[in-house]
């Protein structure tokens, strides 16, 4: 569906989550959070990388199959990104989005009177990735993201669990007072 975005929501139960939460609560906030997201973000990034490493060659193959002449911009902008939500939570995404290009020195005034920078019109890498994933009336769908998620979700969850436990235990040993 090109007009709206179809988003799949997956609920994951992590074994040992109680132990992880206990460790997180016992550690100083400065060790578990921060500008880069701290231990939780690092573990999520490791899990996302499992899917990313499987998905990127699928994306490249999808571009090659249609015989498109590619500038390489789509693959270059295909990255793991950390996103913050409105509820002070965060998650990792694997996306092909690039920042929209601002038109130098130009602004647009909205109906409410506020001005914002003007942006160039045209296809974005995010739109091109959506066309490859879901298809259009002129191009068949490749489903590279769905294939990667289906193939590697369990491994990504396991990798995240292990990275989180390992990193938290390392920090706990280093910074927690030793029991006598």
C-alpha positions in Angstrom: 0.0 0.0 0.0 1.7 3.2 -1.1 -0.6 5.9 0.2 -0.5 4.8 3.8 2.1 3.0 5.7 1.6 -0.6 6.8 3.5 -1.2 10.0 3.8 -4.6 11.6 3.9 -4.6 15.3 5.7 -7.5 17.0 5.5 -8.2 20.7 8.6 -9.9 22.2 8.9 -11.6 25.5 12.5 -11.6 26.8 13.4 -14.5 29.1 15.1 -13.2 32.2 13.6 -9.7 31.8 13.0 -9.5 35.6 16.7 -10.1 36.2 17.6 -7.4 33.6 15.2 -4.9 35.1 16.6 -5.5 38.6 20.1 -4.9 37.3 19.1 -1.8 35.5 17.4 -0.4 38.6 20.4 -1.1 40.8 22.9 0.7 38.5 23.5 4.4 38.4 21.5 6.1 35.7 24.7 7.6 34.2 25.8 4.1 33.3 22.6 2.8 31.8 21.4 5.9 29.9 23.0 8.7 28.1 23.2 10.5 24.8 24.0 7.3 22.9 21.3 5.4 24.8 23.5 3.5 27.2 23.5 -0.2 27.6 19.9 -0.9 26.4 20.5 1.0 23.1 23.8 -0.8 22.6 22.1 -4.1 23.0 19.2 -3.2 20.7 21.7 -2.0 18.1 23.5 -5.4 18.2 20.2 -7.2 17.7 19.1 -4.8 14.9 22.5 -5.4 13.2 21.7 -9.1 12.8 18.6 -8.2 10.7 20.4 -5.3 8.9 23.3 -7.6 7.8 20.8 -10.0 6.3 18.6 -7.3 4.8 21.2 -5.1 3.1 22.2 -7.8 0.4 18.5 -8.4 -0.2 18.0 -4.7 -0.8 20.9 -4.6 -3.2 19.6 -7.7 -5.0 16.1 -6.1 -5.3 17.7 -3.0 -6.9 19.7 -5.1 -9.3 16.8 -7.4 -10.3 14.7 -4.5 -11.7 17.6 -3.4 -13.9 17.4 0.1 -12.4 20.4 2.3 -12.8 21.2 3.1 -9.2 23.1 6.1 -7.9 23.9 4.1 -4.8 22.0 6.7 -2.6 19.4 4.2 -1.4 22.0 1.7 -0.2 24.2 4.5 1.2 21.2 5.8 3.3 20.2 2.3 4.5 21.1 2.4 8.2 20.2 1.4 11.7 18.8 4.5 13.5 17.8 5.2 17.1 14.4 6.8 17.3 12.9 8.5 20.4 9.1 8.3 20.9 6.8 10.8 22.4 6.5 8.7 25.6 10.2 9.1 26.4 11.0 5.7 25.0 13.2 4.7 22.2 13.6 2.0 19.6 15.9 1.0 16.8 14.8 1.1 13.2 16.4 -0.1 10.0 15.5 2.4 7.3 16.6 3.8 4.1 15.4 7.3 4.9 17.6 10.4 4.2 17.1 13.8 5.5 15.1 16.0 3.2 17.1 18.5 1.3 16.5 22.1 2.4 16.4 24.7 -0.3 19.1 27.3 0.7 17.7 30.5 2.1 14.0 29.7 1.3 11.2 29.4 3.8 7.5 28.4 3.6 4.9 30.1 5.7 2.2 27.8 7.1 -1.5 28.7 7.6 -0.8 29.4 11.3 1.8 32.0 10.3 4.9 30.0 11.4 7.7 29.7 8.9 9.9 26.7 8.3 12.7 25.9 5.8 11.5 25.0 2.3 12.3 21.4 1.1 13.1 20.1 -2.4 10.3 18.0 -3.9 10.8 14.7 -5.4 11.3 11.0 -4.6 13.2 10.3 -1.4 15.2 7.2 -0.6 12.5 6.3 1.9 9.9 6.3 -0.9 12.1 4.4 -3.3 12.7 1.7 -0.6 8.9 1.5 -0.1 8.4 1.0 -3.8 10.9 -1.9 -3.8 9.4 -3.4 -0.6 5.7 -3.1 -1.5 5.7 -2.6 -5.3 3.7 -0.3 -7.5 1.4 -0.8 -10.4 4.6 -0.8 -12.6 7.0 -2.6 -10.4 6.7 -5.9 -8.6 7.2 -6.1 -4.8 10.4 -7.6 -3.5 9.6 -7.7 0.2 13.3 -7.5 1.3 12.5 -6.1 4.7 9.8 -8.6 5.5 12.0 -11.5 4.4 14.9 -10.3 6.5 12.7 -9.9 9.6 11.1 -13.3 9.2 14.4 -15.0 8.7 16.4 -13.2 11.5 13.9 -12.0 14.2 14.5 -14.8 16.6 18.3 -14.5 16.3 18.1 -10.8 16.7 16.1 -11.1 19.9 18.5 -13.7 21.3 21.5 -11.4 20.4 19.8 -8.5 22.1 19.1 -10.6 25.2 22.7 -11.8 25.5 24.3 -8.4 24.8 22.1 -6.8 27.4 22.8 -9.4 30.1 26.5 -9.5 29.3 26.9 -5.7 29.4 24.9 -5.2 32.5 26.7 -7.9 34.4 30.1 -6.4 33.3 29.0 -3.0 34.6 27.5 -4.4 37.8 30.8 -6.2 38.6 32.8 -3.1 38.0 30.5 -0.5 39.8 28.5 -2.3 42.4 29.8 -2.8 45.9 31.0 -6.3 46.5 28.9 -8.4 48.9 31.0 -9.5 51.9 
